[in-house]
Amino acid sequence: MNQSDRQRIFRRDNFTCQYCGLDASLDFSTWYYANLNVDHINPNGGDDDSNLITACRTCNSIKGAIQCATFEEGKELVLRKRKESEEWFKANVLPYARAKRSQ
């Protein structure tokens, strides 16, 4: 996929991750953090526009090469895995950070 095709998909999706809703057009910092990618909903489904969506780097990494029959299936997978990561963060990182700040 060439840069022109990627830009076309980004514009179609308003520079917004279709999985988590991160709007990379808000400002440079958000755009830089998002590091947008074009994701194949079904990795073996080809480069047809109906198989391509804008995804932030985090969501694209979460989904990886997992084959999804539909966008909705992919979104459900990504959001579930993000929730699992959030719970891990709350259980393992926050207590440490709070203890460190209170020293």
C-alpha positions in Angstrom: 0.0 0.0 0.0 1.5 3.3 -1.0 1.4 6.6 1.0 -1.4 8.0 -1.2 -3.6 5.1 -0.4 -2.9 5.4 3.3 -3.7 9.1 3.3 -7.0 8.4 1.5 -8.0 6.0 4.2 -6.9 8.4 7.0 -9.0 11.2 5.4 -12.0 8.9 5.0 -11.8 8.0 8.7 -11.1 11.6 9.7 -7.7 10.7 11.2 -9.5 8.8 13.9 -8.7 5.3 15.2 -11.8 3.3 14.3 -11.2 1.0 17.3 -10.7 3.3 20.2 -11.9 6.7 18.8 -8.6 8.5 19.3 -8.8 11.7 17.1 -5.3 12.3 15.8 -6.3 15.5 14.2 -6.7 17.4 17.5 -3.1 18.6 17.7 0.4 17.6 16.9 1.0 15.8 20.2 -2.1 13.6 19.7 -1.2 13.0 16.1 2.4 12.0 17.0 1.2 9.8 19.9 -1.4 8.0 17.7 1.1 7.1 15.0 -1.8 6.1 12.8 -1.7 2.9 10.7 -4.0 1.4 8.1 -5.2 -1.9 9.5 -6.5 -4.8 7.5 -9.7 -6.0 9.3 -8.9 -9.5 7.8 -5.2 -9.7 7.2 -5.8 -12.1 4.3 -8.6 -10.0 2.9 -6.6 -7.8 0.5 -6.4 -4.0 0.1 -10.0 -3.3 -0.8 -11.3 -0.2 1.1 -13.9 -2.2 2.8 -11.2 -4.2 4.5 -9.1 -1.2 5.6 -9.5 1.1 8.5 -7.5 3.7 10.4 -6.0 2.4 13.7 -3.7 4.0 16.2 -0.5 2.2 16.8 -1.7 0.7 20.1 -4.9 -0.7 18.7 -3.2 -2.0 15.6 -0.6 -3.8 17.9 -3.3 -5.2 20.0 -5.2 -6.7 17.1 -2.1 -7.8 15.3 -2.6 -10.4 12.6 -5.8 -11.8 14.2 -8.3 -12.6 11.5 -11.7 -11.0 12.0 -14.7 -11.6 9.8 -16.1 -8.1 10.4 -14.9 -4.7 11.7 -17.3 -5.1 14.6 -15.6 -8.4 15.6 -12.2 -6.7 15.4 -13.4 -3.7 17.5 -14.8 -6.0 20.2 -11.5 -7.9 20.3 -9.4 -4.7 20.6 -11.7 -3.1 23.3 -11.7 -6.3 25.3 -7.9 -6.5 25.3 -7.6 -2.8 26.1 -9.9 -3.4 29.1 -7.7 -6.3 30.2 -4.6 -4.1 30.0 -6.3 -1.3 32.0 -7.2 -3.8 34.7 -3.6 -5.0 34.8 -2.4 -1.4 35.0 -4.7 -0.7 37.9 -3.5 -3.8 39.8 0.2 -3.6 39.1 1.3 -0.1 38.2 -0.9 2.2 40.1 -0.2 0.8 43.6 3.6 1.0 42.8 3.3 4.6 41.5 1.2 5.7 44.5 3.6 4.1 47.0 6.6 5.8 45.3 4.9 9.2 45.4 4.1 8.9 49.1 7.7 8.3 50.1 
